[in-house]
């Protein structure tokens, strides 16, 4: 081979190599952009699905984490209701509700008494608040759903009704958090109100309750229906004596024999309505 022919062959080989490198570089630069939004190119007519070679490699999508993972730090956070402020004392009454009162029932739901209370409220088209204990709610989810279906407010009354100030903060969190969890799992929404058992609050309970998105509600009128034996006449008299705009009435639908609580409700509820009171629940 003459020196002139060898020079021509070297030049042709160099041009072919340069063209091949240019094609590869173009493919590599185009691949990430296609993975972001562009649709993969259609296979050539007459080609077989899953064919090997450069065309198959170009159509293979990159892993989703390639683009999405680095961007998660900049994604907007999931919507969460703003947590309420940390209170230093619970609400004792409701302001700005006019000639209205709030009826509340603690410790349930109990299949012996809660259905009768729900029926009495339903008969007069009234809404109330039920502060439930987690250990009762988990055993009676149908009653929990009935409360919500009737438009009542379901609040948090701890899991096992302990004396809150005697508990460590971690245990308070378990008592309130577990009850909120069972309410949310059953009803689809977590409670927005809570009440400390025995009305015994402390700083940790206010802080943890706020972290869980709940406001603390106590009461204005204690019917003392938790005392046994309870007397229906005495319960009715206490409700009437304490009736006032914004008053919050404390009764119970569990925790003992609550037959007299049911009897008293059937009497004082229509009497309060006849006296011009509206039975309502907080707007929050």
Secondary structure, 3 states (H helix, E strand, C coil): CCHHHHHHHHHHHHHHHHHHHHHHHHHHHHHHHHHHCCCCCCCCCCCCCCCCCHHHHHHCCCCCHHHHHHHHHHCCCCCCCCCCCCCCCCECECCCCCCEEEEEEECCCCCCCHHHHHHHHHHCCCCCEEEECHHHHCCCHHHHHHHHHCCCEEEECCCCCCCHHHCCHHHHHHHHHHHHHHHHHHHCCCCCEECCHHHCCCHHHHHHHHHCCCEEECCCEECCCCCCCCCHHHHHHHHHHHCCCCEEEEEECCCCCCHHHHHHHHHHHHHHHHCCCEECCCCC
